[in-house]
Structure formats: C-alpha cells, structure tokens
Amino acid sequence: MGCLVLLLAFISPRLALFALWLFTNLLSRAFDSWLVPLIGFFVLPWTTLAYAGMWSSSNHVTGFEWLIVIFGFFLDLASYSRGRAYRDA
C-alpha cells in the first residue's frame, strides 16, 4: 500500500490523501480531529501527507521527521508560487 500511495503522491498529493482516507485509518490516527486533515487537503496537501507519513513510523513526529514535514510545507509553498507565476505570465 505504501508504494501505491507514494506513486499517487507524485501524481497528486490530494489523490494520495484521498486514498489514505478511503483505504486506511492513518489519517484518523495521526490527527485528533477530521477538521485538520480536511483543511490540509485543500490548503497544505504535501504537509498533511508528510505529517501523516511520519506519524505512521513511530506514532509521533520527532527530530528528523520534522524536517520531512517542513520539506512538505516548502513543496506546498512552491506549488502556490509556481501557480502564481503561470497565472501572471
């Protein structure tokens, strides 16, 4: 299942989040509420996906795992800035 989610993430992080929600309980274990992953789905999909993935490794996010989550955040920022550059061109 992990390889399939990784392939879906390269196509679309939102598609991977939807597959995680549909086929696993990872999002409900990583987040206390359904509201945070829902907002993450629309606003920060890479960050939400990275946090859920790092949570699954040890049931908490510590140390180096936070760097992966921060990298996901930068991917989200990059996707927003790339969209703005295409729109302004």
PALOZA-247532 format. One line per field, with one value per residue (C-alpha): residue in three letters; x, y, z. Coordinates in steps of 0.25 Angstrom, whole numbers, plus 2048, in hexadecimal, padded with zeros to 3 digits. Layout:
REM PALOZA-247532
code c(Ala / ...);
x c(X / ...);
y c(Y / ...);
z c(Z / ...);
END
This chain:
REM PALOZA-247532
code c(Met / Gly / Cys / Leu / Val / Leu / Leu / Leu / Ala / Phe / Ile / Ser / Pro / Arg / Leu / Ala / Leu / Phe / Ala / Leu / Trp / Leu / Phe / Thr / Asn / Leu / Leu / Ser / Arg / Ala / Phe / Asp / Ser / Trp / Leu / Val / Pro / Leu / Ile / Gly / Phe / Phe / Val / Leu / Pro / Trp / Thr / Thr / Leu / Ala / Tyr / Ala / Gly / Met / Trp / Ser / Ser / Ser / Asn / His / Val / Thr / Gly / Phe / Glu / Trp / Leu / Ile / Val / Ile / Phe / Gly / Phe / Phe / Leu / Asp / Leu / Ala / Ser / Tyr / Ser / Arg / Gly / Arg / Ala / Tyr / Arg / Asp / Ala);
x c(800 / 80C / 811 / 804 / 801 / 80F / 80C / 7FF / 806 / 80F / 803 / 7FB / 7FC / 7ED / 7EB / 7F4 / 7ED / 7E0 / 7E6 / 7EB / 7DE / 7D6 / 7DF / 7E6 / 7E4 / 7F1 / 7EB / 7E2 / 7EE / 7F7 / 7ED / 7E3 / 7D8 / 7D3 / 7D4 / 7E3 / 7E5 / 7D9 / 7DF / 7ED / 7E6 / 7E2 / 7EE / 7FA / 7F9 / 808 / 80A / 7FE / 803 / 811 / 80C / 803 / 80E / 818 / 80D / 80C / 81A / 81A / 80D / 813 / 81B / 829 / 837 / 83A / 82B / 828 / 832 / 82A / 81D / 824 / 828 / 81A / 816 / 820 / 81B / 80D / 813 / 81A / 80D / 806 / 811 / 812 / 803 / 804 / 810 / 808 / 7FC / 804 / 80B);
y c(800 / 809 / 809 / 80C / 818 / 81D / 81C / 822 / 82E / 830 / 831 / 83A / 83B / 83D / 830 / 829 / 82F / 82A / 81C / 81C / 821 / 817 / 80A / 80C / 813 / 81A / 828 / 825 / 820 / 82C / 837 / 838 / 83F / 83D / 84C / 84D / 843 / 849 / 857 / 851 / 84A / 858 / 861 / 859 / 84B / 848 / 84C / 844 / 838 / 839 / 83A / 82E / 826 / 82A / 827 / 819 / 816 / 817 / 81D / 82B / 835 / 838 / 83C / 83A / 836 / 845 / 849 / 840 / 847 / 855 / 850 / 84D / 85B / 860 / 858 / 85E / 86C / 869 / 864 / 870 / 879 / 871 / 873 / 882 / 882 / 87B / 884 / 891 / 88C);
z c(800 / 803 / 7F5 / 7EF / 7F8 / 7F4 / 7E5 / 7E7 / 7EF / 7E3 / 7DA / 7E4 / 7F3 / 7F5 / 7EE / 7F7 / 803 / 7FE / 7FC / 80A / 810 / 807 / 80A / 817 / 825 / 824 / 824 / 830 / 838 / 834 / 836 / 842 / 83A / 82C / 82A / 829 / 81E / 817 / 817 / 814 / 808 / 802 / 807 / 80A / 804 / 804 / 812 / 817 / 80F / 815 / 823 / 821 / 81B / 826 / 831 / 82C / 82E / 83D / 842 / 844 / 83C / 842 / 83D / 82F / 82C / 82E / 822 / 819 / 81D / 81B / 80D / 80A / 80F / 805 / 7FA / 7FD / 7FC / 7EF / 7E9 / 7ED / 7E7 / 7DB / 7D8 / 7DA / 7D0 / 7C6 / 7C8 / 7C7 / 7BA);
END
